Structure formats: C-alpha cells, structure tokens
Amino acid sequence: MNELAAVADADLLEEELGAIAADVDAMFDRLLEAPADARAPLFEAMRHAAIGGGKRLRPLLVRAAARLFAVDPDCALRAGVAVEAIHVYSLIHDDLPAMDDDAMRRGKPTVHIAFDEATAILAGDALHAMAFEILSDPDTHADPFVRAELIAELARAAGPSGMAGGQMMDLAAEHQSFDLATVTRLQHMKTGALICWCVEAGAILGRVPHEGRAGLRAYARDIGLAFQIVDDLIDVEGDAATAGKAVGKDADAGKETFVSLMGVERAREQARILTEQAISHLASHGREADLLRAIARYILERNH
C-alpha cells in the first residue's frame, strides 16, 4: 500500500471510529438511564463499563459490513450496540478475581473495583440480557426471521461453542500446555466468534443467504486471528498506559500464546499474512468495502 493510500486509510478510520464511538455511547446513555430506586447502582455500574473508552471495533465491523448491502444505518447501530453489550459483559466478568483479577480496564478501574464484586456480576448479567432484548425489538429489523437469526447466531457466538467455551479453555491453559492448533482454536472461540458474528450480522440484516456469506466469514476469521496475535504482541511488547490494561499477564500465568509458540517475528509476520488474506476475501466488492479493508489494516497496526 502506497503512502497516500495509507494516509487515506488512517483518515477514514479516525473519522469512522470517532463516529461509531459517539453513536454507541449515545445509545447506551439512552438505554442505561439510572432509575430513582434501589437498582440505581446496577445501572451506574453498567454505564461505567459501557460508556466511554474502548475501540468500538465490533460495532464498527457491523456498520462496515451492513454498508455492503445498503442496510438502514439505525438497524446496523442497534445490532452493533447489542454485540458491544455482550463484549462489555464479558470484560466485566473476565476482570473479576475469580477469572483474570484485573484492576484496570479501558484506562479506568474495573467494575468490581469501582463498585463491588456482586454489582459487577449483575452488571455483566444485565448487559448480556440487554443484547438480546435489543435484537428482538422490531426497531432492529422489521423481519422477525432476520431478528431470530441474529439472536441465534449471537447466542452461539457467545456460548460454549464460542466466547464462553474459549474462556474456559483459556482458564485451563494456566494448568495445561497447549500446542499451536489448540491455541488457534481457543482464540477463534474466545475472540474470533464475536468478530465473525459482527461481520455476518451486516449480511443477515441485508437478507443475504447463508451460502452468500462465505467470503465475509473467511474475512472475519482471518482478522479475528490477526487481532489476537497482535493482542499477544501487545501483551509482550506494550505498556499498560498505552494498552489501557495490564500487560505481561499471559507470561505470568504460564499460558501458551501465539507469541510464546511462534516467537515475536514469526507471529508478527503471521498477523501480516492473515491481514492480507482477509483483504483478498473482499475482492468481489468495490469501494463500498474500503472500511472493512481499513479495519483489517488497523487491526494489524494497532498498539492498544
């Protein structure tokens, strides 16, 4: 990619990331208005976790994929907020003492530190439930079959065959030695499954049949693995201030990662190959896929 194209990519990403962050925060602000009763601390904890900070990569992927099929932007935003609610719930629970025991997330105290463990668990539970409430609403799509497919696919991506199953494998990794194939499967489930849902959700909203979504699924799988490899590199080479969270955790826990198994340089090269491969899956699309291409390159180059 030449220098002018790189600048255009960066400008496009900066504009789109800013826009999606503002839109997601505004919707969370509306949905999470604290009531004047004993539930108020729960809503405040949800707001603490959901509003402000974070890359908003998942909602942006939904928006970018939805544009390929001229989906109503409001429908795409609602689907994006739903998956972000699932992502935020997972972060709240991952940060708990029983899991990763982290004190900082997105540059601020984790929910169980800012509030307490019980409130953090409930905040995660409530965000999980809210995601499916959003998707089931006719405002997300007029077609009930589209809404049902979005719900079913997100449930699979977040459950034992996806994120939750990958997290269980990640906990087991502290006591078992995993080879590269097992780490790849773990990370595809833990991180990649939600990313795949984001890209496919745009096509589902556009009523694209399952067999017509193969290229997008391949793109999503490749950027999902590239994302995790870069995450592993940040954990080894990054600093907490830039990352907005603790680094060096995997090595301290004795976990095998892409970097520990492949080495820094080979891991970085593999992330580059996956990024190029992901972009190649968009060859049948024109300029309307430029945002998806820019997101792939951003995943490779990010430092947090």
Long-range contacts (C-beta under 8 A, 24 or more apart in sequence): 1-297, 9-293, 9-294, 9-297, 9-298, 12-290, 12-291, 12-294, 13-294, 13-295, 13-298, 16-60, 16-63, 16-64, 16-291, 16-294, 17-55, 17-56, 17-60, 20-56, 20-59, 20-60, 20-63, 20-80, 21-54, 21-56, 23-59, 23-77, 24-56, 24-59, 24-77, 24-80, 24-81, 24-84, 25-51, 25-52, 27-77, 27-78, 27-81, 28-81, 31-81, 31-130, 31-134, 41-115, 41-119, 42-119, 42-122, 42-123, 42-126, 44-115, 45-111, 45-114, 45-115, 45-119, 45-120, 45-122, 45-123, 46-123, 46-126, 46-127, 48-108, 48-111, 48-114, 48-115, 48-123, 49-88, 49-91, 49-92, 49-105, 49-111, 49-123, 49-127, 50-84, 50-85, 50-88, 50-127, 52-106, 53-105, 53-106, 53-107, 53-108, 53-244, 54-84, 54-88, 54-106, 55-302, 55-304, 56-80, 56-84, 57-227, 57-295, 57-299, 58-83, 58-84, 58-87, 58-194, 58-195, 58-198, 59-83, 59-84, 59-198, 60-291, 60-295, 61-195, 61-198, 61-199, 61-202, 61-220, 61-292, 61-295, 62-198, 62-199, 62-201, 62-202, 63-202, 63-291, 64-202, 64-289, 64-291, 64-292, 64-295, 65-198, 65-199, 65-200, 65-201, 65-202, 65-203, 65-216, 65-292, 66-201, 66-202, 66-205, 66-206, 67-202, 67-288, 67-291, 68-202, 68-203, 68-206, 68-285, 68-288, 68-289, 68-292, 69-202, 69-203, 69-205, 69-206, 69-207, 69-208, 70-206, 71-202, 71-205, 71-206, 72-205, 74-139, 75-139, 75-140, 75-141, 75-205, 76-202, 76-205, 78-134, 78-135, 78-137, 78-139, 78-140, 79-134, 79-135, 79-140, 79-150, 79-201, 79-202, 79-205, 80-198, 81-134, 82-130, 82-131, 82-132, 82-134, 82-135, 82-140, 82-150, 82-154, 83-131, 83-154, 83-194, 83-197, 83-198, 83-201, 85-127, 85-128, 85-130, 85-131, 85-134, 86-127, 86-128, 86-131, 86-154, 86-158, 86-163, 86-194, 87-194, 88-124, 88-127, 89-123, 89-124, 89-125, 89-127, 89-128, 89-131, 90-124, 90-158, 90-163, 90-167, 92-120, 92-121, 92-123, 92-124, 92-127, 93-120, 93-121, 93-124, 94-167, 95-120, 96-120, 96-121, 99-167, 99-171, 100-249, 102-245, 102-246, 102-249, 103-246, 104-240, 104-244, 104-245, 104-246, 105-244, 105-245, 106-244, 106-245, 107-244, 128-158, 141-205, 143-207, 146-204, 146-205, 146-207, 149-204, 150-201, 150-204, 150-205, 153-197, 153-200, 153-201, 153-204, 154-197, 154-201, 156-193, 157-193, 157-194, 157-196, 157-197, 158-193, 158-194, 161-189, 161-193, 162-189, 162-193, 162-194, 163-189, 163-190, 163-191, 163-193, 163-194, 165-189, 165-190, 166-190, 166-191, 166-193, 170-255, 173-253, 173-255, 173-256, 174-253, 174-254, 174-255, 177-256, 178-256, 179-256, 179-261, 180-258, 180-261, 180-262, 183-256, 183-257, 183-258, 183-261, 184-225, 187-224, 187-225, 187-228, 187-258, 188-221, 188-224, 188-225, 190-228, 191-224, 191-227, 191-228, 191-231, 192-220, 192-221, 192-224, 192-225, 192-227, 192-228, 193-224, 195-220, 195-223, 195-224, 195-227, 196-220, 196-221, 196-224, 199-292, 215-281, 215-282, 215-284, 216-281, 218-278, 218-281, 219-278, 219-279, 219-281, 219-282, 219-292, 219-296, 220-278, 222-274, 222-275, 222-277, 222-278, 222-281, 222-296, 223-274, 223-275, 223-278, 223-295, 223-296, 223-299, 225-274, 226-271, 226-274, 226-275, 226-278, 226-296, 226-299, 226-300, 227-299, 228-258, 229-258, 229-259, 229-267, 229-268, 229-270, 229-271, 229-274, 230-271, 230-299, 230-300, 230-302, 232-257, 232-258, 232-259, 232-267, 233-259, 233-264, 233-267, 233-268, 233-271, 234-302, 234-303, 234-304, 235-259, 236-264, 237-264, 238-303, 238-304, 242-303, 242-304, 243-303, 243-304, 244-304, 271-300, 272-300, 275-299, 275-300
